Amino acid sequence: MGFMRGFLPKKPLHFLVIALLLETTYLLFLRDRASGESRIQHATTAKHVSAALILSSKSTIHEFGVVAKKATVLGHLAEHYVDNPSLDPAELSQLMAEQFPWWNISSLQYFPWKRKSWHKSTFADTQLFHSETGIVISVGDRNAREAAHLIGCLRNIHKSRLPIDIAYAGDEDLTPRVRTFLWKLGKNIHFIDLTKVFDESLVNLGLYAIKPFALLASRYPQTILMDADAVFFSRPDRLFQDYPGLRDTGALFFHDRTITNRLENSGARRDWLTVQLQAAGRKPSAHLNESSLFYRRYIGEEVDAAVVAVDKSRPKTYIAMAFACWMNVKEVRDAITWKLWHGEKETYWLAAEMMGVPYSFEPWSSARILQSRSNGVLLKSDDDSESPKHPPPSTDTGKRCTKHMVHSDATGKEPLWANDGLWMNKDDKNLGLANWTHWYLGTRIDKALSDFSPKSKGGDDEDGKVQKEEQLMHQQQIMATQPFWNNEDWDDDAKSCPRYNEKKWKRLDADFRTRLERMIEEVRSIEVRYKNEVTH
């Protein structure tokens, strides 16, 4: 008190002056706050009025560009509400449900403008929401073994601490017995029955369509969507920190194989996308114009969607993923999406592209991987009849390629993940497990394109006629910098490793090989447990 006495005024008049100053400051604060809230309300009303015309316009399932316009308006509104948390987002949620009738505010556990009621949450729910990053895997009985391999390796080999959601479409899709087996594989594993999140009569979940809805239904702001048969060679926990494109844009996709098959579809797909972008009032993004081999019609596919990473806390990115879901509801996918594209896999980046939402791709095309007896590397044999065996390399070449698409870590140092499981051939499990020794990562796409830059980047001259000779030469130059795939003759491709060039293949280092061997042992163990606990 003696210390404080030196700061207190000694005369009553001084007390009165200080009180008046404090009261005036407080009143000015309230006035400015009220004025600020008034400005926000006026801005909100103006945004709703300007959005009403576009949102109320009619559109058919064929008019993706028109739906993209509506989704873009919703993205702007969502961003406004997130930036101004004092606003009641009820009207925004109502508009979302009107545009996407299957979007259910009461059943979705996360969206950017969701207000958390901590006092009503259980401790477990609170812990889940506190995890900014999580994994969601779409799993059914048909691919549960591969999902168990993935989860077992993430938890027991790589020591990943990310929570895992397993998404499925009802008990017939993923039976209770299998769910129990998966739940016992590690800590922090949870289940999402998508039929209780979305109106099944509107979306009709099944096959690839489950994946985008699983991404939207996950409870984590930063979500890593994985196929059940994805294989991670190290922890994915730092994906959002390590990839510059993901940090900058909030969405990361990985490239498909650089194969030239389905090029007849590529032209039709490119033309369709051009029309839809025009309808959406957009020009092709820098990615399409500068970095997309697909958009140049050099290859037939753009993305390997076995892993998709999205920061859903960004409102426009979240709405883009809702738009991707719209592309995969039964009515739309049967009429357009799956007829033109291969399942849902391209819809994630297509939604972002048509809305003008930033996104990124890994800088490389998917890599190749093989196992070989060269350099003294021997494949382990296993006499245990309960465990999958390693197939020997091809007797004529001493090496065996696999059809796995492999994707590098952010540095290009080593593989981060691959699709199609640890099987040598997922379609013929009798061949057993792969034990890879080498990989081939091609030149960065942007570097290859800059090294061999055609005079007409778009492939069209001033008269609109395709300069076929120049385009063909440029395509051959670019493809020579990338891993070669023998189109879809995978069996022949695996046996012969076509166009094998020793200089382009790198031996996987000792640390990677050690991890791989431990992963193989984990998969063998899970195979035995699955047989004993599920199939018996």
Summary of the structure (lengths in Angstrom):
residues: 536
radius of gyration: 27.2
end to end distance: 78.2
largest distance: 103.2
contacts: 1692
relative contact order: 0.11
helix: 48%
strand: 12%
